[in-house]
Amino acid sequence: MKTLPAAALALLAGLALVGLAAEIRLHERDRPVASTAVRSGGAAFVPAPIPAEWVVSGDPVTEVAGVSQTHDGSAQVYLWRTTASTFRWTHHADEIITILDGEVFVTDADGRRHHLTPGDVAHFPVGSVQLWEVPRTLLKSAILKHRSPTLVEASLRWLRRARALVAG
């Protein structure tokens, strides 16, 4: 197997760093600068059923309305509502909520029970599971934070853009 000379490796490393810096600049340049605001009564809710295997009791009718997201797509803001029911929820992203209307009793995996009412804020880490007991319709604001792109993902994006520029 033939190895690249040190000068070629250094050149490739330098190009990768320049590409990464360019990718970060392009990513930041495309950021929106307008803010987003929505009233829950005017939000465009769509059905978002809770998986049947998560439901413990009741027949929840659950809806979600997208509000906004960060420029890089790593975090989204939603309004979420459900009718009276009990269910187990598994978090696939970090979630920070604010209760807007209604109430919920949330029991953590360690047995701690929290009573959340309008104005209360809570954080649920990715991978956590809770039992949610919703006695009447609940409305919450939710911020979902997904993992940040890795250096490898940013580099691959840069390579795809560089290839498209050369080809086009």
N, C-alpha and C positions, 0 to 999 in steps of 0.2 A: 504494500500500500504506500502510495506516494504522499508525503506531507508537504504542506505549503511552507514556503520560506517565511521567516520571521517578518520581513517587510510586508509581505502580502497579508499576513495575519493582522499586523498593525493597521494596515490600510482598511481592511474589512471592519476591524473594531472601531476605527475612527468614523467610517461611513455609518456604522450602526448607531454610534452616539449622535452624529449629526442628524440622522433620520429620526431618532427618538426625540431629540429636541424639536425638530420640525413638526413631528406628530403632536407633541404637547402644545406647541404654539397654535397649530391649526385647530386643535381640539378646543383650546381656550378662546380663540378668535370667533368661533361659531356660536358662542354662548348667547342665548336670548337675554335681552335687557329689560323686557316688559314683565311686570308682575302679574300674578293671577289672583283673582278673588272670585268667590262664588257663594251665593246664599243656598243653604241646604234645600229650601223650598223650590228653587229654580234649577236644581242640579238634574242632569239627565241620567237617572238611575236605570240600570239594566239588571236583569236577573243574574245572580251569582250564587247558585245553590251550594249549600254545605254538603260535602260528600256524605251519602247516606250512612256509610259505616261509622261516621263520626257522631251521628245523632244518637243521643241517649234517650230523649223523650221529646214529645211534641212533633210538630210538622212545620219547621221554620220556613218562612218565606224570606229569602235574603237577597238584597240588592246592593249594587256598588255603583258609584259615580266617580269617574276619574276627574281629578281637579287639575293636577299639574305633575311635572316631573323635572328633575334636575337636567341640565344640559347634556350630561354624559349618560343619562338613563339609569344611573345607579340607585336613584331614590325616586319614589312616586308618592303622591299625596292623593288619598281617596276619601270619599264619604262612604260609609258602610252602615246598612241598617238590617235588622232582622226582627222577626216577630218572636213572641214568647216561645221558649224551648230550652233544652239542655243539650249540650254537645261538647265533645272533646275537640280541641283545636291544636293542630301542630303547625308551628311557625316555620315557613320556608325562607324567611328573611327576618332581619331585625325589624321589629315593629314598635312604634311609639304611637300611643293612642291618646285622644282626649274625648271623654264622654260629653256629648252635646245634649242628649235627651234620653230619658229612661234611666235604668240602672242595671247592673250586672254583678253577680257574685262569681268571682274567679278563684278557683282553687288550684294552686301550684302542685307540681309533682311531689313536693315535700309535705303536702297537706295544709300549707298556709292558705287561708281563705281571705280574700279582699273584697270589700263592698265598694264598688265604684259608682259614683253618681255624677251628674253634670258638673263639669269643671275639673274633675279628677283626671290625672295624667298617669299613664303606666307604660312601662317598657317590657317587651317580651323578646328575649334573645332568640336568634335563629336556632332551630332544633328543639326549643322548649315546647312542652305540651301542658295545657291546662284544661280543667273542666269549667265550662261557662254555663252559668244558670241565669237565664234571661226571663224575669217574671212578666215583663210587658215589652212592647216594642222598644228597641234600643237603637240609637243613632250615635255613631262615633266618627271622629276624624282619625284617619290612620296614615302614618308616614312609614313606608316600607323602604328599608335600606338594604340593598344587595351588596355583595362583595365588590370591591374595587377591581378594575382590570389589572392584571399583572403586567410586569415588564415584558414578558413574552408576548402577551396579547397585544400590547401597544406596538411592539416591534413587528409583529405579523401584520397589523393594520398598516404600518408604514410601508412594509414590503409590498403589500397589495396595491397601495396607492402609487408607489414608485413604478411598479410593473404596469399599472394602467396608464400612467403618464408616458412611459416609454412606448407602449403599444399604441397609444392613441395619438 
